[in-house]
Amino acid sequence: MKIAFVVHTFPSLSETFILNQIVGLIQEGHDVDIYAEESEVSDKIHPDVNKYNLTSRTYYQPKIPRNFLLRVAKAVVILLRYLFICPFALFRCLNFLAYGRQASSLRLLYAIVPFIENRTKRYDIMHCHFGNEGVRGVFTREVLKLTAKVVTTFYGYDVNAYPLTYGKNVYLPLFKRGDHYIAISNFIGKEAISLGCPEAKLIKIPLGLDPAEYHFRPRSLPEGELIKIVTVARLVEKKGIEYSIQAVAEVAKKYPHIQYCIAGDGPLRASLEQLIKTLKVEDKVKLLGWKTKDEVQQLYDDSHIFILASVTAANGDKEGQGLVLQEAQSMGLPVIATIHNGFPDSIRDGTSGFLVPERDIPSLTHKLIYLVENPEVWSEMGHAGRTFVEEVFDNQKLTQKLIQVYQLVLDSELEPNG
């Protein structure tokens, strides 16, 4: 199959789940191209990007100026450049009555440019990642009269915070025109249905990983060794880092032989650094900044316990599945997470880890103390977590399931909507 992945940012260190799907499909012999709005500015690149030469497969739309007058001026240049190639498509994508804000903001015009450049390519599937990209995908297919079937995956933010900003009907054009939909958790699937997603065209496929890439090691505590706790997350509100820091600070009052390392960066770094100083745990809690995949795996390997205390942000933003929970479990770490969005699907509560309510520092502290006081349970929980990941989140199995969805859509007698 020839597949076009439609994403916002590529490559992106925080969206390795999309990269995993691309690699899995390529390994199965499928031809995958990536259409992105922008590239992440970072000096760290996932090794699979180079291994599979994915930059040569990636096509970017022209950068959209924030200043609307500059955006219009650049749009005129685009219109003149492609006027004699696809005049009707260019004018269709300016039809604000049909395409609303996507047309009036000129975003649809910018979005179709890389597809015009690659007009000789014929895709079987256009797989859009996040609902807002799905809207652009079905509009792009319609204005360019492409034949690809459109599949859209919902991840969390797109069914939570995004509709709060743009209205609960924001995806109706997608649900009217799309061919199939994927949710990464039961919770996200229910949210998508509440927004109008046709249930008969919706399937759950969680995010996956390759267990072989994560070295399992039963956890134990040699005499005199620090208990090492770890979180891997962007420093944003929904990750709930402030709550895990406060819980660790509470535990440290009774058990000072602990260390908490947080890998990731983001806009809340300064405020979290201040919180660490206020709690006087500078010697216990370390903000490590961004880490590569290999660096993160080494951090997992050096640690004993994993925490992800995610919360619903003030703007309604929520986590999706929390793939780091599977990464940690695959390496043998017992995990503590919150009862949040898709997290109940991501661990086996009481077996491979524990779930606690959001923003509940006493409960988080209680479970953390239990694991600190009972290192003998780490190994059993770690084995349970590894087995769980191999059964439910093996990327190879999930890639096969994704291919089955593609084939189901292609075998359908229904023509693309619109």
N, C-alpha and C positions, 0 to 999 in steps of 0.2 A: 504493500500500500504506500501511497504518497500522502504524507501528512504535513499539514501546516500548523505549527503551534503559534497561537496568538497570545502574547503576554505583554505586560507593561514594561518590565525591566529584565534585561538579560545581558550577561550573566548576573545573578544576584546571590550573594553569599547567604542571605536569609531565606532563599527559596530553593534550597537544594532538592526539595520534593519534585519540582518541575524538571530539574536537571536529571533526577533519577528516572523519571518517566521517559525522557528523551533518550537517555542511554539505553534503557531497557528495550525500547522499540528498535533502536539501531542494532542492538545485539541480536534481535529477532529477525533482522534482515529488512526492516522497513526503512523507507527514505523519509527523513524528517528535516524540514526547514523551520526556522524560527522567525517570526515577525514581531518585532518589539518596538515600543515607543521610545525607549532610551536604554543606554548602557549604564551600569552602576559605576560610579567613580570610586575605585579602590585599587590599592596596590597588591591585593591578594585575590588570586583567581583559583577556583576549584580545579584540581588536576584533571578532572574529566573533560573540562572545556578544551584543554590543549590535547589531551589524549585522543579525543574524537574530532578534533579540529572544528569545533562548533562555531567559532567566529566566522568561518567561511560559509556556514549554513545560515547565518543570521542577517536579517535585512531590517534596517531601521527606517522609520518614517522621518521626514524632515522635522527638525526641532521646532516646536510651536512657540513663537514669542508670546510672552505674557501681555505685552502692550498690544491692544487690539488693532491699533492703526498699523503697527509693524506686522501684525499677523495678516491683516488684509493685504498689505503690500506684498508680502511673501506669497500669499495665496494667488495674487494676480500673476506672479512669475510662474507658479505651478500651472495655472490655467493656460498660459501662453505656451509653456513647454510641452504640454501634453494635449493641446487642443486638437491637433490633427491626428492624434492616435486614438483617442476615445472621447470625442466631444460630448456625446449624449450622457455617458457615465459621469463626466465632470459636472454637467449641469444638474443631473439627477441628485448628486450628493449635496447640492446647495438648496434642495427643496425642503425648507424648514417645516412645511405643512406635513410632509411625510416622515421626516427624520428629526423633527424637533430641535432640541438643544445641540445634538450632534452636528446638525447642518448649520444652524445659526452661529455656532461658535467656531465654525470652519474645521472642527476636529475631524469630521468625517472625510473632508477633502484631503487633509494631511495623512489620514490613516490609509487611504487607498493607494497612495503613491508607490510604496514598495511592491504592491500587487500589480500595479501598472508596469513597473520596471520588469517584473517577472511574469509578464502576461503570457509567455509561451509555456509556463509551467501549469500542469493540470493536477490538482489535488483531489484525492478521494475524500479526505476528512480535513476539516478545519476545526482544530481543538482549541477552544478559547478558555483561558485560565482566569477565573474570577468573573462574576456576572457582568460587570461593566465592560469587560473585554468581549463578552458574549454579545452584548448589544452592538458594539462596533463590528463584530464578526458577521452577524446576520445582515446588518446594513451594508457592509462591504460586499458580501455575496450578492445582495440584491442589486446594488447600483452597477456592479461590474458584470452581473449575470453569470456568476461562477456556478459550477455544478457540484462543488464539494458539499458534503453533508456537514452540518455544524453541530458539534458536541461542546457543551459548556460545563465546566466543573466549578462548583461553589465551595469556598474554603472557610468562610466565617465572617470576616469583615464585610464581605459583599452582601450578606443577608442580614447583617446586624446594623452596623454604623451607616453604611452607604444608603440604605432606604430611609433612614432617619434624616439624612441630609437632603436627598433628592425625591423623597416621596415613596409611598408603598407601591405605587404603580410603575415605578421606574423600569421594571423588567417585563412589563406586559408586551412590548414589541419583541423581546427575545422569546418569550413563551409562545407568542403567536407564530414566529418564524423558525424557531430552532427545531432541531431533529431529535436530540436526546440530551439528558442532563445527568450530571454525576454530583453526589454529595459525599464528602469525606467522613461524615458521621451521621448517626441517626438524628441528632439534634439539628444539625444543619439542614438535613433533608426536610424535617418538619417545618423549619423556618422558610425554606424555599417554597414549599407547598402553600404555606400561609400567604406568600406573596403572589401566588397564582401559577406556580409551576405545575404542569400536568403530571399527576402522580404516576400515571401509566408509563411515562417516558423518563422516570427518575430511578436511578439505581445508586446504591452505596458502594463506593470503592475507597477504602481508607488509603492514606499515604503509606508508602512502604520504604523499605531499605533492603540492602543486601546483607543478611546476617553474617556471611563469610567475611565481610569487611570489618566486622566488629569482633575483636578477640574477647571471648568470654573468659572471665576469671572469677572463681568463687572468692567472696570477700571474707577476710578475717582481720583480726587486730593483734599484731605482734606487741609484746609488752613494751611499753614506753613510747609507742607511736601515737602521733596525733590522729584524731578522727577527722577525716577530710570530707567536707560537704561541698557539693558543687551545684551550680546552676548555669545553664547555657541559654542566654536569651538577650534580645535587644532591650536596651534600657528605656522602655516606654511604659506608660501607665498600666496597660492591660497585662503586663508580665508580673505585676504584683511584687516586684523586687523589694520594695520598702517593707512589706510584711514578712518576707523570709529573713531579711536583715534583723528586724525587731525580734523575731522568734529565736534566731541564733544568739542574739545578744542576751535574751532571757536564759537560754540554755547555758551560755558561757558563765553565767553567775554561779552555777552549781558545778558545771563541768568545764573548767578552763582549758582542758586539753583538746580543743576543737579548732578547726580552721575552716573558713568558708570562702571559696573562690567563685567569682562570678565572671564568666566569659561573655563578652558582648559589649556593645557601645550604643549610644543613642542620646537623645535630648535631655534625659533625666540624670545624666552622669553627675553633673555638678550638685544637684540637690541630694543625690544618694551619697556622694562624698561627704556632704555636710551632715547627713543623718548618721553616717558612720562616726564622724567626729563627735557629734552630740551624744551618741550612745557610748562613746569612749571604747570602741572596739576596733580601732585602727590596726591593732596587732592580730585581730581575729578575722576580719573581713577584708578581702582584696578584690578590687575591680580590675580585671585583667585586660579589658578592651577586646577588640575583634581578634579572633583566632581562626586559623585555617582548619580544614577538616582534620588533618593529621594532628594539629595541636590540640584540637578538641578531644580527639580520641585518646591522646596521651593524658589529658586532664581527667577524662573518665577513668582511665586505667589506674591513675594515681589516687583515686578517690574511693570513698566507702558508701556515701549516701547522696542521692540526687533529690533536689527540691525544685518544684515549679508551682509557685503560689499565685497563679493567674487570677485576674478579676475582670469584671465588666467595667470598662472605662467610662468616664463621665459622658463621652459622646456616643456611648452605646457599642463601641468597638469591643470585640471579643476574640479569643483565640479560636483556632480551628480544631485540629486534632492534637497538636502538641507533639510533633514528630520526635523532638528530643527525648520524650518519655520512652519511646521505643528504642532510641539509640542507647539510652542509659540502661534499660532493661536487658538489651541484647548483650551488653558487656558485663552483666551480673550485678548491677547496682540496685538495691532496694530503693524505691521512689516514694516521695510524698508529693501529692498534687491536690488541687482544689476540685470541688464539685462544680465544674465549669464547662459549659458548651460540650464539646466532644470528648472531654477527658474521661468520663465514666466508661467510654468504649476503649480507652487507651491503656488502662491498667486493670489488673484483677485485684480489686480492693480487698485487703486482708490477706492476700496470697503473695502477690509480687510487690505490693506497696500499700499505701493508705491514701484515702481521699478525705479531705476536710472541707468545711464550708469556706467560701470566699471571705477574705478579710478577718478571719477568725484566728487571731494570733495565739490565744490560749490553746486552741485545738491543734494548731500547727506546732506549737511548742511541746504539747503533750506527746504527739506522735514522734517528734524528733527526740525527745528524752527517752521514749521507749526504745528507739533504735540505738541510741547512745548507750543505754544501760544494758542492752541485750545483743551484743555483737554476734552471739552464737546463732541468731536467726537470719543473719545476713546471707549466708550461703544458701539456705533453703529458699529464701525469697528470690535470690538471684537466679537460681536454677528455674524457679517457676516463671520468672520474667522472661528468661531466654526462651523457654519452651513456648510461652505465649506469643512472643514475637515471631518465632519460626512458623507457628501455626497460622497466624492471622495477618502478619505484616511483611511476609517475605516478598520482596519486590518482583521476583521472577513469577510467582503465582499471581500477583496483582497485575503484572504486565499482560499475562495471558488473559486475565479477566477483562482488561481494558481492550485488548484486541478483539475479544468476543463481542464487546459492545460495539466497536467499530464495524465488525462484520454484520452484526444484527441490523445496524442502521443502514449499511450498504445493501443488504439483502431485502430491505423493506421495499415494497412496491410503491410506497408513497414517494412522490417527487418532493424536492425541497420546497418548503412553504414559501409563498411570496413569489 
